Amino acid sequence: MSKPLIVSIPHRVGREEAVRRIRAGFDQARSRYASVLTVTEEVWSGDRLAFRVSALGQSANGTIDVAEDYVQLEVTLPWLLAKVAERVTPLIRKEGTGLLEKK
Protein backbone atom coordinates (compact mmCIF):
# COMPACT_ATOMS: atom_id res chain seq x y z
CA MET A 1 0.00 0.00 0.00
CA SER A 2 1.38 3.42 -0.94
CA LYS A 3 1.45 6.44 1.30
CA PRO A 4 1.98 10.11 0.37
CA LEU A 5 4.73 12.16 1.96
CA ILE A 6 4.04 15.89 1.78
CA VAL A 7 6.53 18.51 2.93
CA SER A 8 5.89 22.22 2.51
CA ILE A 9 8.77 24.65 2.97
CA PRO A 10 8.24 28.42 3.08
CA HIS A 11 10.75 30.73 1.41
CA ARG A 12 11.36 34.42 0.70
CA VAL A 13 13.45 34.26 -2.45
CA GLY A 14 10.66 34.43 -5.05
CA ARG A 15 9.50 31.82 -7.52
CA GLU A 16 12.26 32.20 -10.15
CA GLU A 17 15.10 32.03 -7.63
CA ALA A 18 13.44 29.11 -5.83
CA VAL A 19 13.17 27.18 -9.12
CA ARG A 20 16.84 27.87 -9.85
CA ARG A 21 17.86 26.68 -6.40
CA ILE A 22 15.64 23.59 -6.56
CA ARG A 23 17.14 22.62 -9.93
CA ALA A 24 20.66 22.96 -8.52
CA GLY A 25 19.70 21.24 -5.28
CA PHE A 26 18.12 18.32 -7.11
CA ASP A 27 21.40 17.80 -9.01
CA GLN A 28 23.36 17.98 -5.74
CA ALA A 29 21.03 15.48 -4.06
CA ARG A 30 21.41 13.13 -7.02
CA SER A 31 25.17 12.95 -6.49
CA ARG A 32 25.20 13.26 -2.68
CA TYR A 33 22.76 10.39 -2.11
CA ALA A 34 23.75 8.26 -5.14
CA SER A 35 24.57 5.31 -2.89
CA VAL A 36 20.94 4.99 -1.72
CA LEU A 37 18.86 6.96 -4.23
CA THR A 38 18.62 6.84 -8.02
CA VAL A 39 16.70 9.45 -9.97
CA THR A 40 15.20 7.60 -12.94
CA GLU A 41 13.09 10.45 -14.34
CA GLU A 42 13.11 14.25 -13.99
CA VAL A 43 10.71 16.44 -16.00
CA TRP A 44 10.29 20.17 -15.44
CA SER A 45 7.08 21.80 -16.64
CA GLY A 46 7.17 25.48 -15.72
CA ASP A 47 7.41 25.67 -11.92
CA ARG A 48 6.68 21.97 -11.37
CA LEU A 49 9.13 19.10 -11.27
CA ALA A 50 7.77 15.59 -11.74
CA PHE A 51 10.22 12.85 -10.84
CA ARG A 52 10.64 9.14 -10.26
CA VAL A 53 13.24 7.77 -7.87
CA SER A 54 14.24 4.37 -6.62
CA ALA A 55 15.72 3.48 -3.25
CA LEU A 56 16.09 0.20 -1.39
CA GLY A 57 14.76 -1.63 -4.43
CA GLN A 58 11.53 0.40 -4.35
CA SER A 59 10.25 3.07 -6.75
CA ALA A 60 8.44 6.29 -5.90
CA ASN A 61 6.87 9.10 -7.93
CA GLY A 62 6.70 12.67 -6.82
CA THR A 63 6.35 16.33 -7.64
CA ILE A 64 7.88 19.54 -6.42
CA ASP A 65 5.66 22.58 -6.91
CA VAL A 66 7.33 25.97 -6.57
CA ALA A 67 5.15 28.92 -5.56
CA GLU A 68 6.12 32.52 -4.88
CA ASP A 69 6.56 31.92 -1.14
CA TYR A 70 6.71 28.15 -0.58
CA VAL A 71 7.79 24.88 -2.14
CA GLN A 72 5.75 21.71 -1.75
CA LEU A 73 7.23 18.25 -2.17
CA GLU A 74 4.77 15.41 -2.59
CA VAL A 75 5.97 11.83 -3.05
CA THR A 76 3.85 8.69 -3.18
CA LEU A 77 5.84 6.04 -1.36
CA PRO A 78 5.48 2.27 -1.19
CA TRP A 79 5.11 0.86 2.31
CA LEU A 80 8.82 0.16 2.91
CA LEU A 81 9.94 3.64 1.86
CA ALA A 82 7.09 5.21 3.85
CA LYS A 83 8.59 3.69 7.01
CA VAL A 84 12.01 5.17 6.17
CA ALA A 85 10.43 8.53 5.25
CA GLU A 86 9.23 9.04 8.81
CA ARG A 87 12.88 9.30 9.80
CA VAL A 88 14.12 11.37 6.86
CA THR A 89 11.32 13.98 6.74
CA PRO A 90 13.20 16.26 9.20
CA LEU A 91 16.30 15.95 6.98
CA ILE A 92 14.26 16.84 3.87
CA ARG A 93 12.83 19.88 5.65
CA LYS A 94 16.28 20.96 6.91
CA GLU A 95 17.98 20.53 3.52
CA GLY A 96 15.13 22.31 1.72
CA THR A 97 15.10 25.19 4.18
CA GLY A 98 18.88 25.58 3.85
CA LEU A 99 18.60 25.57 0.09
CA LEU A 100 15.90 28.24 0.06
CA GLU A 101 17.21 30.60 2.75
CA LYS A 102 17.81 34.14 1.56
CA LYS A 103 21.53 34.63 1.03
C-alpha positions as CSV (number, residue, x, y, z in Angstrom):
1,M,0.0,0.0,0.0
2,S,1.4,3.4,-0.9
3,K,1.4,6.4,1.3
4,P,2.0,10.1,0.4
5,L,4.7,12.2,2.0
6,I,4.0,15.9,1.8
7,V,6.5,18.5,2.9
8,S,5.9,22.2,2.5
9,I,8.8,24.7,3.0
10,P,8.2,28.4,3.1
11,H,10.8,30.7,1.4
12,R,11.4,34.4,0.7
13,V,13.4,34.3,-2.5
14,G,10.7,34.4,-5.1
15,R,9.5,31.8,-7.5
16,E,12.3,32.2,-10.1
17,E,15.1,32.0,-7.6
18,A,13.4,29.1,-5.8
19,V,13.2,27.2,-9.1
20,R,16.8,27.9,-9.9
21,R,17.9,26.7,-6.4
22,I,15.6,23.6,-6.6
23,R,17.1,22.6,-9.9
24,A,20.7,23.0,-8.5
25,G,19.7,21.2,-5.3
26,F,18.1,18.3,-7.1
27,D,21.4,17.8,-9.0
28,Q,23.4,18.0,-5.7
29,A,21.0,15.5,-4.1
30,R,21.4,13.1,-7.0
31,S,25.2,13.0,-6.5
32,R,25.2,13.3,-2.7
33,Y,22.8,10.4,-2.1
34,A,23.7,8.3,-5.1
35,S,24.6,5.3,-2.9
36,V,20.9,5.0,-1.7
37,L,18.9,7.0,-4.2
38,T,18.6,6.8,-8.0
39,V,16.7,9.5,-10.0
40,T,15.2,7.6,-12.9
41,E,13.1,10.5,-14.3
42,E,13.1,14.3,-14.0
43,V,10.7,16.4,-16.0
44,W,10.3,20.2,-15.4
45,S,7.1,21.8,-16.6
46,G,7.2,25.5,-15.7
47,D,7.4,25.7,-11.9
48,R,6.7,22.0,-11.4
49,L,9.1,19.1,-11.3
50,A,7.8,15.6,-11.7
51,F,10.2,12.8,-10.8
52,R,10.6,9.1,-10.3
53,V,13.2,7.8,-7.9
54,S,14.2,4.4,-6.6
55,A,15.7,3.5,-3.2
56,L,16.1,0.2,-1.4
57,G,14.8,-1.6,-4.4
58,Q,11.5,0.4,-4.3
59,S,10.2,3.1,-6.7
60,A,8.4,6.3,-5.9
61,N,6.9,9.1,-7.9
62,G,6.7,12.7,-6.8
63,T,6.4,16.3,-7.6
64,I,7.9,19.5,-6.4
65,D,5.7,22.6,-6.9
66,V,7.3,26.0,-6.6
67,A,5.2,28.9,-5.6
68,E,6.1,32.5,-4.9
69,D,6.6,31.9,-1.1
70,Y,6.7,28.1,-0.6
71,V,7.8,24.9,-2.1
72,Q,5.7,21.7,-1.7
73,L,7.2,18.3,-2.2
74,E,4.8,15.4,-2.6
75,V,6.0,11.8,-3.0
76,T,3.9,8.7,-3.2
77,L,5.8,6.0,-1.4
78,P,5.5,2.3,-1.2
79,W,5.1,0.9,2.3
80,L,8.8,0.2,2.9
81,L,9.9,3.6,1.9
82,A,7.1,5.2,3.8
83,K,8.6,3.7,7.0
84,V,12.0,5.2,6.2
85,A,10.4,8.5,5.3
86,E,9.2,9.0,8.8
87,R,12.9,9.3,9.8
88,V,14.1,11.4,6.9
89,T,11.3,14.0,6.7
90,P,13.2,16.3,9.2
91,L,16.3,15.9,7.0
92,I,14.3,16.8,3.9
93,R,12.8,19.9,5.6
94,K,16.3,21.0,6.9
95,E,18.0,20.5,3.5
96,G,15.1,22.3,1.7
97,T,15.1,25.2,4.2
98,G,18.9,25.6,3.9
99,L,18.6,25.6,0.1
100,L,15.9,28.2,0.1
101,E,17.2,30.6,2.8
102,K,17.8,34.1,1.6
103,K,21.5,34.6,1.0
